[in-house]
Amino acid sequence: ITTDKCYENKEWDRPYNETDRLGGYDPYSSSKACSELATSAYRNSFLSETSIKLASARAGNVIGGGDWATDRLIPDLFRSVDNNKILCVRSPQAVRPWQHVLDPLAGYLILAEKLVIHGKNFAEAWNFGPEQSGSQTVSWVLDRFKKFINVSWEVENTKKQHETTLLKLDISKAKSKLGWSPRWSVENAIDNTIKWHQ
């Protein structure tokens, strides 16, 4: 399991699909692309004649209860609310594919089942993300949160490292070949994340 950051981001408006070029401007993105390349190399060489079937799953920005990682928008938002502090936001106009964690997890389980039953036909890369309406700006997400909880935020004024501003995922392959699709809208994902936290 990896991330949508594995694609060589060209800042284009169309969603990235599984055959798009891998890469990354920054070390984080590059490391994710390297992971995908290593997975593909093992699948095509050492594992090609074995009973082991290897797939990779690339998810968009997952949200949900229980995530307390640092430098992630939603956990940082809850920490700022709980500590009565102003949230510092790096890139409020950055567009990301937001989804509740249960949606990609359901996709991973379907993919695992297909690998066990049908093997090689499903041993490849897969995108799991929201419908296109789920690709929203950071500021849009924050505004949605503000409807339900008292959050104050400001743009971080320190020198920024490179960060992509536009990232969307094409999930048509998982929809057509796995029969998977996201069940929660981005609004439902946010609302249920808030309920969990409360």
Buried (B, 14 or more C-beta within 10 A) or exposed (E): EBBBBBBBBEEEEEBBBBEBEBBBEEEEBBBBBBBBEEBBEEBEEEBEEEEEBBBBBBBBBBBBBEBEEEEEBBBBBBEBBEEEEEBEBBBBEBBBBBBBBBBBBBBBEBBBEBBEEEEEEBBBBBBBBBBEEBBBBBBBBBBBBEEEEEBEBEEEEEEEEEBBEBBBBBBEBBBEBBEBBBEBBBBBBBBBBBEEBE
